[in-house]
Amino acid sequence: MFVAPQNADLLLQEAEKEALYLNLIEQINKDFNLANEGIDFPLSISPDELKIQLHEKIYRMIQYKFAEYLNLLYIIDVSEAEIKKLDGSDLVILAEQVSFLILKREWQKVWFRNFYK
């Protein structure tokens, strides 16, 4: 049964434990490229660095490329209901929360693909 981890650190730990961390990076790269937001995280990126760089990318997109940001959320299939629950008054915190939602959705895809193969 799939249960999403409660924060990004736990999610990344679980991905490593399940030996699916590289699949997670590949899924993130694939979906960002589908959204024409070229991002190319190297497979050697550490979980902490992945979290930081994803947060920075989302922060910049919210600030400067809002339409592309919305398109990215659509392509990744992040829950609109979960996005609407977030408080957008602090962009840094918002970007961190959205980054976690993206990680959570991408992890779900990787986990299900692995579980049902």
C-alpha positions as CSV (number, residue, x, y, z in Angstrom):
1,M,0.0,0.0,0.0
2,F,1.4,3.4,-1.0
3,V,1.7,5.9,1.9
4,A,3.3,9.2,1.0
5,P,6.0,10.3,3.4
6,Q,5.3,13.4,5.5
7,N,8.2,15.5,4.4
8,A,10.8,15.8,1.7
9,D,13.6,14.3,3.8
10,L,11.6,11.2,4.7
11,L,10.5,10.8,1.1
12,L,14.1,11.0,-0.2
13,Q,15.3,8.5,2.5
14,E,12.6,6.1,1.5
15,A,13.5,6.5,-2.2
16,E,17.1,5.6,-1.4
17,K,16.0,2.7,0.9
18,E,13.8,1.3,-1.9
19,A,16.7,1.8,-4.4
20,L,14.4,4.0,-6.5
21,Y,16.2,7.3,-5.9
22,L,17.7,7.4,-9.4
23,N,14.3,6.6,-10.9
24,L,12.9,9.6,-8.9
25,I,15.6,11.9,-10.4
26,E,14.9,10.6,-13.9
27,Q,11.1,11.1,-13.4
28,I,11.6,14.7,-12.2
29,N,13.9,15.4,-15.2
30,K,11.4,13.8,-17.6
31,D,8.4,15.8,-16.4
32,F,10.3,19.1,-16.2
33,N,11.4,18.6,-19.8
34,L,7.9,17.7,-20.9
35,A,6.9,21.1,-19.5
36,N,9.7,22.8,-21.5
37,E,11.4,23.7,-18.3
38,G,14.7,22.1,-19.0
39,I,16.2,20.8,-15.8
40,D,18.8,18.1,-15.8
41,F,19.6,16.9,-12.3
42,P,22.6,14.6,-12.5
43,L,22.0,11.1,-11.2
44,S,24.9,11.7,-8.8
45,I,23.0,14.6,-7.0
46,S,22.7,14.2,-3.3
47,P,19.2,14.2,-1.8
48,D,19.9,17.4,0.1
49,E,21.2,19.1,-3.1
50,L,18.2,17.9,-5.0
51,K,15.8,19.3,-2.5
52,I,17.7,22.7,-2.5
53,Q,17.9,23.0,-6.3
54,L,14.2,21.9,-6.8
55,H,13.2,24.5,-4.2
56,E,15.2,27.3,-6.0
57,K,13.8,26.3,-9.4
58,I,10.2,26.4,-8.1
59,Y,10.8,29.7,-6.3
60,R,12.2,31.3,-9.5
61,M,9.3,29.9,-11.6
62,I,6.6,31.3,-9.2
63,Q,8.3,34.7,-9.3
64,Y,9.2,35.1,-13.0
65,K,7.4,32.4,-15.0
66,F,4.0,31.9,-13.4
67,A,2.2,30.5,-16.5
68,E,5.0,27.9,-17.0
69,Y,4.9,27.1,-13.3
70,L,1.1,26.3,-13.6
71,N,1.8,24.2,-16.7
72,L,4.5,22.3,-14.8
73,L,2.1,21.5,-12.0
74,Y,-0.5,20.3,-14.6
75,I,2.0,18.1,-16.4
76,I,3.3,16.6,-13.1
77,D,-0.3,16.2,-12.0
78,V,0.1,17.8,-8.6
79,S,-3.2,17.9,-6.8
80,E,-5.0,21.2,-7.3
81,A,-6.8,20.8,-4.0
82,E,-3.4,20.5,-2.2
83,I,-2.0,23.5,-3.9
84,K,-5.1,25.6,-3.0
85,K,-4.6,24.7,0.7
86,L,-1.2,26.4,0.8
87,D,-0.7,29.9,2.1
88,G,1.0,31.9,-0.6
89,S,1.9,34.9,1.6
90,D,5.6,33.9,1.9
91,L,7.0,32.8,-1.5
92,V,10.0,31.0,0.0
93,I,7.8,28.8,2.2
94,L,5.3,28.4,-0.7
95,A,8.1,27.2,-3.0
96,E,9.3,24.8,-0.4
97,Q,5.8,23.3,0.1
98,V,5.2,23.1,-3.7
99,S,8.6,21.4,-4.1
100,F,7.5,18.8,-1.6
101,L,4.1,18.3,-3.4
102,I,6.1,17.8,-6.7
103,L,8.5,15.3,-5.0
104,K,5.5,13.5,-3.5
105,R,3.7,13.1,-6.8
106,E,6.8,12.1,-8.7
107,W,7.6,9.6,-5.9
108,Q,4.1,8.2,-6.2
109,K,4.6,7.6,-10.0
110,V,8.0,5.9,-9.5
111,W,6.7,3.8,-6.6
112,F,3.6,2.6,-8.4
113,R,5.5,1.8,-11.6
114,N,8.0,-0.2,-9.6
115,F,5.3,-2.0,-7.5
116,Y,3.2,-3.0,-10.4
117,K,5.9,-4.0,-12.9
